[in-house]
Amino acid sequence: MRILVVGGSGLIGAHVVDVLRERGHAATTVARTAQPGVDHLLDVGSASIDDLRPLLAGHDGVVYATRTDEQRPLPKPIYPEFRRDNVDPVVRLFTAARLEGLTRGVVMGSYYTYFDRLHPQWRLPERHTYIRCRLEQAREGRAAAGAGLPVAVLELPFVFGRGGGRLPNWAGPLDRWARSRTPLVAPTGGSAATSARNVAEVAVEALEQASGADIPVADENLSWHDMIARIAEAVGRPRRVSRLPAGVARAALRLGGAMQALGRKESGVNPSYVADLLLADLFIEPTTGRSLDAALRETFPENAAA
């Protein structure tokens, strides 16, 4: 296959390129900024269908692997901007891919869409703009692609690892906290987690099979307590992680939501309701069964500067 990887210099995209080439496929990369290994410079977020068609011509498939900061507070209303960032580029990309005759695609999505299917009573798209846009991204992207271009949506949890010189966007604060003398605390609940390398392998398998499925991805399920303890161990500062009472966590998050509202701002995951997610077990049946130890050490290396 010949595959165009959008975001090919990023954490996940760089691994997708590696796995494609290891399996004998050809990979072309496109990114917004010049990086080693980037073949084409283009901001796909604002590119038109006519801009995209020449890039896609001659390819069999396309991977959309850009990332979004769902926690960044923005002035109200945030839905138009989140839609511009998450939904519209995917619709244009897969419209262009259909017009160029591509036959397979992958979108790096979020595991919140998996939990929306599992627990519709949580009303996730009503409460969280980011989750609403992830659902629209999958639905409208597939509609733009049409029946001849199946699009697999990888529903991703916390992704550990390092790729293309990039780290997860949440890694920095956790790294500094784990290396500091500040006490470590964790609430109840937890999350599925995976590595960027394993995501890439699942993505390439989906391309090879021309899958159009929703694919939840997980290697391990970690309580927040276990995740923070393993991060502290990875950076070389293992210590006790205390329990944060659920009531304290809820109150702090609601206060954060109230402060945002006073400033007439919102974030993609609404802090007024995020306690319901934070304190839940957001677990997925592991798809690989692999340990996350190596990816944890990549993300939080012991010898890094504090």
N, C-alpha and C positions, 0 to 999 in steps of 0.2 A: 504494500500500500504506500501511497504518498499522502502524508497528512500535514495540514497546516495547523500549527499550535499557536493560538492567540494567547499572549502572556507567556511565551516560551522561555523568558528569562527569569520567571518568578519561582517561588518555592516549589509549587507542584508542576508547573509547566516545564521547568528544567529537567525534572525527573521523567516526565512523559517523553520528552525528546530522547533522553538516554535509553529508556526502555524500548521505544520504537526502533532505534538504531541497533540495539542489542539483538532484537528479533528480526533484523534484516529489512526493516521498512525504512523509507525515506521521510525525513521530517524537515519542514520549513517553519521558521519562527518569525513571528511578528510581535513587536512590543512598542511602547510609547517612547522609550528612551534608548539611546545607544548603549549596548552592552556587548561583551564578547559573546559570539555565537548567535547574535540577532541578525536575521537575513533582511528583514524589512522594518522600517520605522513608520508606524502609523498609529494614531490614536483611534482605535476601533470604536471607542465610546462615542465619538462624534463623526465617524466616517459614514459616508452615504453608501447606498447599495452599489452605485456606479464606481465608487472608490474601492469597494471590496471585491467586486467581480474579477478584476485582473489578478488579485492575489490568490483567489480561490481556483482560478482556471488551471486545469490539469491535475488537480488533486482528487483523491478518492474520498477524503473525509476531513473534518475539522474538529478541533478541541478548543473549547472556550474555557480558559483557565485564569482569568483575571480575578482579583480579590476585591472585596468591599469591606469598609470599616463600618459595621452596623452600629457601633456605639458612639460615633462622633455626633455630638449635639449640633443641630442646625436650627435656624429660625423657622418657626411654624409658617405655613404647613410644609412638612417634609416630604409628603408623598410624591409631588411632582419631581423633586430632585432624585429621590430614590428610584423612581421609575425611569428617569433618564439614565441613571447609572447602571441599573440592573436589568431592565426589561427591554427598552428600546434598542440597545446595541445588539442584543441576542436576536430580536426579531429581524433587524436588518441583515445581520450576519447569515442567518439561515434562509432568509429570502434569497440573498445572493448565492448561497450555496446550492439551493434548489435550482436556480436559474442556470448555474454552471454544471449541473448534472452530478453533484456529489451524492454519494450513496450511504454515508454514515457520519454520525457526529456524537460528541460527548460534551456535556455541560457540567462543570463543577458546581454543584448546588450545596444545599444545607440540609443537615439532618432534621431541622425543624419541619420540613415538609413531610418527612416520615412520621414525626410525632403528631402532625396535624391529621394525617390519615388514621393514625392509631387512636387518637384522643380528640375527636372533633368537639367534645364538650369543653375543651380548654379554650376554644375560640381564639386560637393563635393569630390568624390573619386579621381579625377584628381589633385585636389589642396591640399588635406589633407590625408596624409598617414594613420593616425588613422582611418578615415572614410572608406578609401579603405579596410583596414584590417577588420573592423567590417562587411562590406558587404561580404568579402570573408569568414569570420568566419561563418556567417549564411548560406551562400550557400554551402560551402564545408563541414561544420559540418552536415548539413542535407543530403548531398550526401553520407557521410560516414555512417550515421545512416540507410539509406535505407527506403523503403516504410513502413516497419513494425514497425518503431520506430519514430513516429512523434515528432518533436522538435519545441516547441514554443519559439520564440525569443521575450523577453520583451524589448521594446525600451524605455529606461529610460532617463529622463531628470535629473535636479538637484535632488538629493535624500537627504532629511533632516532626522535627527534622530540619534540614538545611538544604537549600537548593538554589543554584544560580546566585550564590552570595546572599540569599534572602533567608530570613527567619520568620516564623509566625508573628503577626503584628501584636499579639498579646505577650510575646515572650520577654520583651525588655523589662516591663514592670515586675513580672514574676521573678526574673533573674535577679534584679536588684534587691527585691524583698528577701529572697532565699539567702543571699550573701550578706545581708545586713544583720544587725543585732536586734532588730525588731522581732517581738514574739510572733510565731507562726500560729494562725488560727484558721479553722475551716468549719463551715456549716455542715449539716447533714446533706445528703444528696450526692450526686456524682454524674459523670458523663462517660459516654463512649469516647474512645480515642483511637487514632491511627497514625501511621507515618506517611510522609509525602511519597516515599518510595513505593509503599504498598498501594497508595491511591493510584499512582502511575501505572502499576501493573494491572489493577482492576480496569483502569481506563483503556489500556491497550487491548486487553481481552475483550472489552465491550466493542471496540472498533473492529477487531478481527471477526467477531460474531455478528457485526452489524445489529447490535442490540438496541432496542428502543425502550428498555425497561427503566424503572426507578430502582436504583441499586444503593441501599444503605451500606456503608463501609465502616468496619470497626475491626481493630485488632484486640483490644482489651477494654473492659469496663472498669473504671476507676472511681472510687469515692473521692470527693474533694480532699478528704484527709489523706488518702493514699497518694493522690497526685502531688500534693504539696510536699509530703514527706519524701517522695522519690525525687522531686526537683531539688530539694535541699541536699539529699544524698548525692545527686549528680554533681552539684557544684562544690562538693567537699565540705559541707557544713550540716551534716545530719543532726537533727535535734527533734525534740518533742513538738508535736502539733496539737494544740489545744482545741477543744470543741467550742464553736461559736453557737450559742443558743439560737434556735430558729426565730424566736421572737425578736432578738436583737438584729438579726440579719434582715428580717422583714421591715422593721422600723427604719433601719439605715437606708434601705433601698427606697422605701416610700418617701423618706425625707429627700433623697436625691431626686425623685420624681417631682416632688413639690417645688424644689429649688429650680429645676428646669422649667417648670410651668410658670414660675414667677418671672423668669427671664425670657418667657415666650419662646422657649426652645423645646425641641424633641430629639430623641435618638431613635434609631431604627428598632431597637429592642427597648420597649417602654419600661423604665425603671419602676413605675408604679405597679407593674404586674410581673416583673422579672423574678421576684421571689418565688412565684409559683413554679418557674422553671428551675431556678437555682437549687431549690430544696427538694426537687424531684430526682428520681433515679432515671436519667436520660440514657438508658442503656439499650444497646443493639446486640443481637446475637452475633458474636464475632465471625467475620467472614474469612479470616486467615488463621487465627489462633497463634499468631506470632507475638513474641515479647516486644514491648516498646523500649526496652532498655537501651538499645543502640541509638534509637531516634532521640530519646531523652538526653543522652550524652552529647549528641550532635547539637541539640537545641540549647543545652545548659552545660557547656564544657567546664570541667573543674579548673582548668588553667586560664580561663578568661579573666580579663581585668574586671575588678569589682565595679 
